[in-house]
Amino acid sequence: GCYGRPGAGRSVKAPEADHQVRVWSFRDILLESYHYAPGPAGALPRHSHEDYQFCLSLDFPGEYRYRGSSYDVPVGSLSIIHPGEMHSARDPEDRRKTANYRLMYVRPDLLRDAASEVAGRTTGEPYFPFPIILDGELCKRSPRLHASLREPASELERESRLLSVLTQLVRRYADTRPSSRPPARAPGTVKLVREYVHDNYAEN
């Protein structure tokens, strides 16, 4: 079929022997890597997820039916599906070539924290008005993020990469505007935390 898995469950099926599916997690974030073998075009029926879905199309186009419209998913694009929103996906060509996708499911509260960080104030969950993003820099960083969250690395490195990608997504594409107020002076406790991280960044 296409990309992602129906429903909010954590089970993944690979019906074809040549299909390869890898699933791993970092904290409460679910990550998936899909490699589909050549074959007839496939489709996923209408379904929804409880988290934000971020899908990177590496080498084969797709098509979403989402919010009452059809959206082409070009190669090299990053698509965003909101929590709880019904959508379906399909291969746009009659015959599918080899296809590779990377998916990440992020809890709404983590995106809300990233939006609050960008805005400099408490905000609600970020809203992405356009589900398909063509951003060369972010699309290059996404596979590196997936790899760093899968391979052994320090907690600081993995969290830094994750938050950096999420805040850039929010800053560039979500309906959240940064505050024009100057940043408040950090309290003494925050200063101590920064000093501790600076002195112990090499520890896990």
C-alpha positions as CSV (number, residue, x, y, z in Angstrom):
1,G,0.0,0.0,0.0
2,C,1.1,3.5,0.7
3,Y,2.6,4.9,3.8
4,G,1.8,4.8,7.5
5,R,-0.4,2.4,9.3
6,P,-4.1,2.6,9.8
7,G,-5.4,3.5,13.2
8,A,-3.5,4.5,16.3
9,G,-2.2,1.0,17.1
10,R,1.4,0.1,17.3
11,S,1.3,-3.1,15.2
12,V,2.8,-3.2,11.7
13,K,2.2,-5.8,9.0
14,A,4.5,-6.6,6.1
15,P,2.5,-8.9,3.8
16,E,5.1,-9.1,1.0
17,A,8.3,-10.9,1.6
18,D,10.3,-8.1,0.0
19,H,8.6,-5.4,2.1
20,Q,10.8,-4.2,5.0
21,V,9.3,-2.4,7.9
22,R,11.3,-1.1,10.9
23,V,9.6,0.4,14.0
24,W,11.3,1.9,17.0
25,S,10.6,4.6,19.6
26,F,12.3,7.4,21.5
27,R,10.4,8.2,24.6
28,D,6.8,8.4,23.5
29,I,7.6,9.1,19.9
30,L,7.0,6.3,17.4
31,L,9.2,6.1,14.3
32,E,8.7,3.9,11.3
33,S,10.8,3.1,8.2
34,Y,9.0,1.5,5.2
35,H,10.6,-0.1,2.1
36,Y,8.0,-1.4,-0.4
37,A,9.0,-3.8,-3.1
38,P,7.7,-3.1,-6.7
39,G,4.2,-4.3,-7.3
40,P,0.6,-3.3,-8.0
41,A,-0.6,0.1,-6.8
42,G,-1.9,0.0,-3.2
43,A,-4.0,2.2,-1.0
44,L,-4.9,2.8,2.7
45,P,-8.6,3.3,3.6
46,R,-9.8,6.3,5.6
47,H,-8.3,6.3,9.1
48,S,-6.9,8.7,11.7
49,H,-4.1,8.8,14.3
50,E,-4.0,10.1,17.8
51,D,-0.7,11.9,17.2
52,Y,0.7,14.3,14.6
53,Q,1.9,12.2,11.6
54,F,5.0,13.4,9.7
55,C,5.8,11.4,6.6
56,L,8.9,11.9,4.4
57,S,8.6,10.5,0.9
58,L,12.1,9.5,-0.2
59,D,11.8,8.2,-3.8
60,F,8.2,7.5,-4.8
61,P,5.2,9.9,-5.1
62,G,1.9,9.4,-3.3
63,E,-1.5,11.0,-2.9
64,Y,-3.6,11.9,0.2
65,R,-7.3,12.5,0.5
66,Y,-7.4,14.9,3.4
67,R,-9.8,17.7,4.6
68,G,-12.0,17.2,1.6
69,S,-9.3,17.6,-1.0
70,S,-6.7,15.5,-2.8
71,Y,-3.0,16.4,-2.3
72,D,-0.1,15.1,-4.4
73,V,2.8,14.0,-2.3
74,P,6.0,14.6,-4.4
75,V,9.2,12.8,-3.9
76,G,11.3,14.7,-1.3
77,S,8.3,16.2,0.4
78,L,7.2,16.1,4.0
79,S,3.5,15.7,4.8
80,I,1.8,16.5,8.0
81,I,-1.5,15.0,9.2
82,H,-3.2,16.4,12.3
83,P,-4.3,14.2,15.2
84,G,-7.8,12.9,14.8
85,E,-8.3,14.0,11.2
86,M,-9.5,11.4,8.8
87,H,-7.4,10.7,5.7
88,S,-6.6,8.1,3.1
89,A,-3.6,7.5,0.9
90,R,-2.9,5.7,-2.3
91,D,-0.2,5.1,-4.9
92,P,-0.8,7.5,-7.9
93,E,0.6,5.1,-10.5
94,D,-0.8,1.8,-11.6
95,R,2.4,0.0,-10.9
96,R,4.5,0.9,-7.9
97,K,8.2,1.1,-8.2
98,T,10.4,0.5,-5.1
99,A,9.2,3.0,-2.5
100,N,10.8,4.2,0.7
101,Y,9.1,6.4,3.4
102,R,10.0,7.6,6.9
103,L,7.3,8.3,9.4
104,M,7.2,9.9,12.8
105,Y,4.3,10.2,15.2
106,V,4.6,13.0,17.7
107,R,2.3,13.6,20.7
108,P,0.2,16.9,20.5
109,D,1.6,18.1,23.8
110,L,5.2,17.9,22.5
111,L,4.2,20.0,19.5
112,R,2.4,22.4,21.8
113,D,5.6,22.8,23.8
114,A,7.6,23.5,20.7
115,A,5.0,26.1,19.6
116,S,5.2,27.8,23.0
117,E,9.0,27.9,22.7
118,V,8.7,29.6,19.3
119,A,6.1,32.1,20.4
120,G,7.7,32.9,23.7
121,R,4.3,32.3,25.5
122,T,1.9,29.5,26.2
123,T,0.0,28.5,23.0
124,G,-2.3,25.8,21.9
125,E,-1.5,22.9,19.6
126,P,0.1,24.3,16.3
127,Y,-2.0,24.2,13.2
128,F,-0.4,23.5,9.9
129,P,-2.6,24.9,7.1
130,F,-0.8,23.2,4.3
131,P,-0.3,19.4,4.6
132,I,2.5,19.1,2.1
133,I,5.9,20.8,2.7
134,L,8.7,21.2,0.2
135,D,11.7,22.3,2.3
136,G,15.0,20.9,1.1
137,E,16.8,21.6,4.4
138,L,14.2,20.0,6.7
139,C,13.8,17.0,4.3
140,K,17.5,16.4,4.5
141,R,17.5,16.7,8.3
142,S,14.6,14.3,8.8
143,P,16.5,11.1,7.8
144,R,19.4,12.1,10.0
145,L,16.9,12.7,12.9
146,H,15.4,9.3,12.4
147,A,18.8,7.7,12.4
148,S,20.0,9.5,15.5
149,L,16.8,8.4,17.4
150,R,17.4,4.8,16.3
151,E,21.2,4.4,16.8
152,P,23.0,4.7,20.2
153,A,23.6,8.4,21.0
154,S,23.5,10.6,24.0
155,E,20.1,11.8,25.3
156,L,21.2,15.4,24.9
157,E,22.1,14.9,21.2
158,R,18.9,13.1,20.4
159,E,16.6,15.5,22.2
160,S,18.5,18.5,20.7
161,R,18.0,17.1,17.1
162,L,14.3,16.4,17.8
163,L,13.5,19.7,19.3
164,S,15.5,21.6,16.6
165,V,13.4,19.9,13.8
166,L,10.1,20.4,15.6
167,T,10.7,24.1,16.3
168,Q,11.8,24.8,12.7
169,L,8.6,23.1,11.5
170,V,6.5,25.2,13.8
171,R,8.4,28.4,13.1
172,R,8.2,28.1,9.3
173,Y,4.9,26.4,8.6
174,A,2.5,26.5,11.6
175,D,0.0,29.3,12.4
176,T,2.0,30.4,15.4
177,R,3.7,33.8,15.5
178,P,6.7,34.6,17.7
179,S,6.2,37.1,20.4
180,S,7.6,40.6,19.8
181,R,8.4,41.0,23.5
182,P,12.0,40.8,24.6
183,P,12.9,37.5,26.4
184,A,12.6,37.7,30.1
185,R,15.7,37.5,32.3
186,A,16.3,33.9,33.3
187,P,15.7,33.2,37.0
188,G,18.6,31.9,39.1
189,T,17.4,28.3,38.9
190,V,17.5,28.4,35.1
191,K,21.0,29.8,35.3
192,L,22.1,26.9,37.5
193,V,20.6,24.4,35.1
194,R,22.4,26.0,32.1
195,E,25.7,25.9,34.0
196,Y,25.1,22.2,34.9
197,V,24.3,21.3,31.2
198,H,27.4,23.2,30.1
199,D,29.6,21.4,32.6
200,N,28.1,17.9,32.0
201,Y,27.1,17.9,28.3
202,A,29.3,14.8,27.6
203,E,27.3,12.7,30.2
204,N,24.3,10.8,29.1
